[in-house]
Amino acid sequence: MLSNYFFIRFPVWQFLNQPLFTKQSATILNPQHYWRRYRLDLLERCLRIDCASGDVYRDRNG
């Protein structure tokens, strides 16, 4: 049951709409490699989110 909660679907639309001929980003044609890169990017975005915890003492002392 827990695996259904954390299930992330493959981003088909983002995979198909990748920029093909740009120097800023590399095009990934292998769906497995794209899926791995997508999950890493998602994790990095989630870790960059600044959220306040309920532990005021820890927030105050760093």
N, C-alpha and C positions, 0 to 999 in steps of 0.2 A: 504494500500500500504506500509506503514511503517513497518508493522509486517512482510512482506515478506523480507524486507531489513535486519532485525535483526534475521531472522529465522536460527537456528542452527540445523543441522540434527543430529539424534541419531548416535553415533559412533559405528556402528555394528561391524566393524572389531576389534576395540580396546576391545569391550565387549567380543567378542569370543576368543580373544588372551590374555586374562588375565592369569598371572601365577597362577597356581592352588595350589601348595604345597610349598609356600615360606613363611618364617617368616617376610620378609621385607614388604610385602604388603598383605592386606586382600583381599580375593576373594569375590566379590559381585555378587551373583547369581540373585538377583532381578533386572530386567532391570530399574525399576523406581528409585530404590536406586542408581544404577550405573549412571543413567542419572543425578540425583541430584549431586552426587559426581563429575562427569565429568564437570558439569557447574561451580561448586565451584572451582575446580582446574583450569579451563580455566580463570575464573575471577581473581584468584590469579596470574596466569602467566601474564595476561594483566596488572595488577596493578604493577607488578615488572619491567615492561618495562620502561626504562629511556628515556624520550623524552624531547627535549628542546621546550619550548613554545616561542611564538613570543613576549612575554612580558619580555623585557630585564631587566626592573627595578625590577620586582618581582623575576626573576631568580638571580639577583645580591644580593638582600637583604633577600633571604631565604624564 
